[in-house]
Every structure is written in C-alpha cells, then in structure tokens.
Amino acid sequence: MRAGAQADAGVGPAAALLPAVQRGDAKLLGWIADELGAGQSTVTFTSGQIAKDRPALVRRFLAAFAKGGATWDSGFLDAKGKRKNQPNADELIGIVAKTLDESPAVVARGIGYFDPRNRIVLSDVQDVLDWYQEQGMIKNHMDAAALIDKRFAIYTP
C-alpha cells in the first residue's frame, strides 16, 4: 500500500498494510480475527454480467486461483495442515514480496491461508456481514447464501 490517497478505514492483508502502519501513514485499529474469530473473512467477487456472459472465464480464473492458493499453502503447511514453513517458503515469500514491492520480512509476517479447494464457508461470511451491519457499516441484512453463484462456488453451510 502506498500513501497518497485518503480513506477513513479499510480492511486488507497484513503484508500489504503493515508497511504503511510502520511508516505512520496508517493506524492499525485491530485484527479482523480478534473481532470475528479465525474463520473465513474474504471471498472473491465478479460481476453478475461477467458470470452470465463469460462463465468459462470465471471457471478458469477460479481454477487458477485455487491452484495458486494450493501452491501458496504448500509452502507454509505441514502434511497435517499445521502452520510450518516448508522448503519452498522463502521462494514463495520472495515472489510475493517482489510483486508487492515490499521486503520479504513484511510478507513473512502476514502469511495467509488459502483453502486448496477454494471453498466458501457461508457461516463465516455471514458472521462478517452481520458484524458489518451491527457496526452500522451496511444498512440492511445481507444473506451470504444469496451472494454465492452456485454454478461456480464450492461452499459449506
């Protein structure tokens, strides 16, 4: 994240936001997991028009995204799915650091998890939506299940 524009608040990945916090360009208000627990808090969106007009593109993107997530997790999870750096961890951190134009140390502090099957946990997404409504950040109730295009998503309740 580069300073310059102005925003009142935002949510983003630690690797992208921590440098701005360290420079004093942003203030860390808290971690979303502290408020909502360790569940899923992010999903991938596309427009309804793209989903309707270009379903093959959406499927290819989701397959590539899942493959990238599985590759990422291979660097940071052991055979039992526990957090442990693997031999390719430094290489993966280096790729992300270069892409974000950040130091590997910053990226290493914000290692995220990507479900290897790209599944959506509806109850976790609903918890986030409900929390946003409770905070007055959205006016009306939003149903997580209604946001999911069942032609593409793998989801659990």
Protein Blocks (a to p, Z undefined) as FASTA:
>chain_A
ZZhiacfbdcddfklmmmmmmnopaccfbdfklmnojadfbdcdddfklmmmmmmlmmmm
mmmmmmmmmmmmmmmpcfkopacddfklmmmmmmmmmmnopafklmmmmcccddfklpac
fklmmmmmmmmmmnopafbdcdfklmpcfklpccdZZ
